[in-house]
Structure formats: structure tokens, C-alpha cells
Amino acid sequence: MNRIEGRFLHSKRQVYEGQGSSPSLKFKVTHLKYRAWKFPNWFLKLFLKSAGLFEQGRKNALDLRLENRVLNVQGLPEELEGLKILFLSDLHFGNELELIEIIVKKFHGIKVDLCLFGGDYQYYRSKSLEPTIEGMKKILSVVNASLGIFAVLGNHDTIELVPELEKMGVRTLMNESILLEKNSLPFYLVGVDDPLYFDFHDVEKAFRNVPDNSFNIFLSHTPDLYKDASEKGADFYLCGHTHHGQIQFPLYGPLFLHSQAPRELGLGEWSYKDMAGFTGPGVGTSGAPVRFRCSPEVTCLELRSSKNS
């Protein structure tokens, strides 16, 4: 059986579409909560237009930056010193199609070890996958990642996207790990399903085949699983989802991050106990298609051992 057609993925489709089983009460409440957010986003858009700020916000949302960041990771093996990861999250294809061509231009000539996608490829949770598929094809055409391209799903993504991603060579991790190797050293990439909307994450299952004391990178859509990941021995936690608020205010920062994790874990580089982490600001937008004091970003991460920092 093709792994994409496995029981786990089928059960998730049932929950989303309400076929074969009734969606849980928690799922229904979460669905209503997200629908309710459309109203404040509509009022925000109206306010920005009336204040003459909307076009500047749209311009800001298209000011994509390719940021090179060096992150110190405790316990990073010598063989993985300088490991380069190209990280993209929250592309939300369909909201800012102009960003696709900007990304393609900025990727030209970049060579990395890993390319990781942190979820939320779709803008609307719908069956229309064409904008997402076409956008991903263009981006992947210029990605040069020697160890491969991997992804997890976000709260905007439908299960039908998984086989499409895998046809393009993007291995989508659904509560599972994959063994990688660099400089003859094995290490693991661990990925979980969306914990926010679908609530189908399973950290225990994801780490099932990861040996103790082996270096691993934990990929999730949101920072919310930081405690679970730390307890399982994750060395580096990589995620998106928060958009860094999209709109930040002087002295205070973002009003909302839509995460249950501590505020500092939703904004850039962070650490929790012995685990290093990074939460990216994302590429696209959701809700109002604007950004203020919070640029969209594709991040090129270089991992360094804390002892060599």
C-alpha cells in the first residue's frame, strides 16, 4: 500500500470532511473560532484603507527578505558544524502570487544541505490546490538541497496536498522521522502533523524510531509543542505559523501570535532548556494581506555548536 493511502491519512481526511465519522466537538469549536476571525480581519482591512495605510501594508508584505542567520545549537556534532537549512513557512499561495517570482529570483545560486517547509501552503482550506501546486513547482525548480526537501502540514492545509507534494519530491512528514547522513554521521529529521487546527500531532509516534542521544531536528508548524519536543530530546526545533504577528507596534510588538506557547517562542531565535529553537516570520500573509514592522522572510540557517560560538 502506498504510504499516502495509509489508514492514518485516511482517518484525517474523514475528520476534515466529516465522512465516515462525525468531527469531534473540539474540531467543530476550532473551526468556528477560525471562521470568526474573518470579521476582525475585515474590519482591520477597512480601517487601514480608510486611514490610507493599506497600500503601504501591501507593499511591506511583498518586501521579501532572504536572511542568513547563524544559530547556536547545544550538542551539535562536529560533523554537522555549519549545516545549512533553507526554511520557508506560511507561503499561503493565492494571497500574494507576486511573491513566487520574488522567491525564485532570490533563490538563484543558493546551495544548502536541507530545504524545509513549515506548513501553510494553502490560503483557503479548500479543494482548489492549483495555486499551491503551481507555486511550489516554481520554487522547487530553483532549490538545491543536497540532503533533500522535506515538509510538514499547517492548519491551512488539506490532506489532498500530501500526494501532490510528494510527486514533486517533497517528503511530507506525518508524525514520523527520517534518517539522514552528513560527513558519515547519521542524524534524524522529525516532523509532526498540525497540532493547532486538526489536532493530529503525535510526538510520541514521531520519535518512535529515533535512538536516544542521536542528534535530531524537530519540524512543526507551530511552536506549541516545545515541551513535548524537549521531553523527547529534540535538539533543534524549527517552526513558523505566528507570522511574527504580521503587524507589530513600537515598544510592544505584535498583538497576537495565535499560539499557546510563551510569547518569546513565537518570535525568531529562542531556547528552552537544552533545546534551541527558531520561529520564522513566514513568507505570505493570512487575514489582512498586510505587514507593518515585520518583513516576510525566507531564512537560510547555519547551525553552529554553542562551544564554537
N, C-alpha and C positions, 0 to 999 in steps of 0.2 A: 504493500500500500504506500502510495506517495505520502510523505510526512505531512504535506499541506492538507491532505484529506483526512487526517487522523481525527480521532474522537475528540481530542481537546479543542481543536479549531472548530469542529462541527458544533460542539456544545456552545462555544462562544457565539457563533452565528445564530443559534437558537435564542440565546439570551437577548441579543441585539434586535432580532426581527420578531421575537415573540412566537416563533414557530416551534411546535412540538413541546413547548413548555411555557409557563407563564413567567414573564420577567419578575424578578424579586421586587419587594416593596422598596428596598434601598435603591435599586436601579431606577424605579419609577420616580422616586423623590429626587434623585440626582438629575434625571432627565428634565424634570420640571424646573429645577433650580437653574440649569443651564439655559433653558428657554427663557426664564425670567430675566436673565442678564441682557437680553436683547433690548429691553426697554431703557435701562440706564445708558447703554451704548448709543441708542438712538438719540437720547437727549444730549449726550456729550457731543455727538456729531453736529446736532442742531446748534448747540451753544458755540462750538468752535467756528462754525460757518457765520453765525451772527456776529461774533467777535472779530471776524476777519483773520482767524488763526488756522483755519482748516487747511488751506493750501500750503502753508509753511509746514504743518504737521505731516502732510503727504510727502512733501519734499524731503523732510527728515527721514521718513520711513523708507525712502529709496536711496539714502546715503549709506550704502552698504560698505562696511569696512572689513578687510582681511587683517586680522590681528594675530601677530606672533607672540605667544606667551610661553614663558618657561615656568613650569610648576615643580615644586619640590615634593617628592613622594618618599615618605619614610619606608625603608626596606626595599627600595628599588634595586634589583640585582645589577651588578656591574655590566652584565651582558646586554641589559636593556637601557643602559645610560644613553640618553639622547633620543629615545624612542619618540617618533613624530606621529601625531594623530591629527588628522583633519576632521573637525567636528562641526556638523550642521544640525540645527534643530528648528522646529516650528516654521517650516517653509510656507505652509498654508497656501499652496498653489491655488490660484483662482482669485486671490485678493490683490496681489501685486505681481502680475505677469512680467512687468518690466524687470523685476529682479533676476529673472532667469538669465537674461543676456548679460547682466552685470556680473553675476556669479561666474559665468563661462569665461568672460574676459579676465577676471581676477585670478581664476584657477590656472591660467595658461603657464605651463612650465613648472608647476609645483609638484614635487615628489615627496611622498610621505610613506610611512610604514603601514598605517591603518587609516581608513576613512570610515567614520562612524556617524550614523544618523540617529538623532534622539527623538524621532516621532513627530506627529502632527504635520503630515504631508498634505492632507486634505484641509480645505477651509470649511466646507459644509459636510456634515455627516450624511452623505447621500451616496447613491449608487453611481453617480457620474464620476468616473475615475479618469476621464480623458485628460483634463488639465494636469492632474498629478502625474500620470504616466508620461505624458509628453515632456513635462518639466524635468522629471527625473532622468529621462533618456538624454536630454541635452546636458545636464550637469554631469552625469556619469561618463559621457563621451570624453570629458577632459580630466577625469580623475585618474591619478597614477599612484596607486597604493600597493606596495609590493606584497603585503600580507593579507590583503583582501578588503572587501567592503561589507560592512555589517550594519544592522539596524534593529530598532525596536519600534513598536507602535505607540501612538499617543492617544489622548482622549478624543481627538477629532477623526481618528482613522477607523475605517470599517474593515472587517476581516477579508473582504474581497480583494483588498490591496495586496495581501501577502503573496499570493501566487504571481501577481504582476511584478512585484519587486524581485522575486526570486528568478523570474525569467530574465531579468536584466543583470543577474549576477550579484544581487544584494541579499546576503543571507540574513533572514529575519529571525531574531532570537525570541522565542516564545517560552519563557521560563526554562532556559537551558543554557548550557555553556559550550564553548568550542575551544579545543586545544590549538594553540598557535606556537610558533617557534621563531626565535631570532638569535643569531650567533650561537646556535646549537642549544639554547636554553628554552625549555618549554614553559609557557605561561598560559593563562586562561582568560578568555573574554566571557563574561556572564551577562546575560540580558533577560529582562523580565517584561511581561506584558503590562499594559496600562493599569496602574493602581488607582487612578482617580475616578474615571467615569465607569469603566466596565468592571473594575474591581476583580480582575482575573490574574493578578500577580501571584506568584508563588515563589518566594525567595528560597524556601527550603528545597523545592524541586530544582530550582535553577542551579544551586550549589551542590547538587547530589553527586556529580562526578568530578568535583574539584578537590584534589587532595589537600590535606592540611599543610600549611606552610608553603604552598605554592603561590607565586605572585599572580594576582588577578586584577582585572579591570571590570568594574560593575557599571553596566549601562542601563539606565532607566529613563523614562520620560520625565519624571518629576523627582525633586529631592526628598519627597515624603518618606522614602524607605530607608533613610540614613541609619536609623537604629538597627533595623533588621540586617542591613548590609554589613554594618560594623560588627554585629554579633557573629556573623558568618565568616568574618575575617577578610572582608573586602579591603584591598589596599588603596584603590583609587576609584572614586565614584564620579561618574560623568552623566550630566542630565541637562535638560532645558525646561520648557513649559512656562516658566514665570514671565518670560519676555522682559525681565527686569522691570516690570510694571508698565512698559511702553511709554508712560508719562511719569516723569519724575519732577519733584518740586525742589527748589533750592532749600538747603539745610535739612529737609526731611526725607527726600527721595520718593519712592513710589507709594501710592495709597494702598494698592492691592497687589499681591503676588499670587493669589489663588493657590496657596499651598498651606498645608498644616505644619510644615517644617518651620523651625525658627527663622526669623527674617533674614539673618545673616547668611543662611544657607541657600537663599534664593537669589543671591547677587554675586556672581563671579567666583573667585577663589575662596575656599574655606577648608576647615578641617574639623573632624570630630573624633576625639580620642586619637587612635593611631592611624586613622583613615583620612587621606587627602580627598578633596572634592572640588569640582568645578561645575557651576551652573551657568550655562551660556544665555545671552540675551535674546537669542533667536534671530532668524532671518526675516520672516514675514510678520504680519500683524493679525490679530483677531479682534472682533468687535469693531470699534472705530479704527479705520485704516491710517492711523497717525502715530507719530512718536515725537516726544519732546525730551531733550536732555538724556536720551537713551538710544544710541545708534544701533541699527541692526548689524549683526556680526557673523562672519564665518571665522572660526578660530583654528589656528594651527598651533597645537600644543606640543611642547617639547618637555618630556619628563626627565627630571634630574633627581639624583639621590640627595636627600637632605644633608648628608655628610659632605657632599661636594658643592653645596650651595655657597 
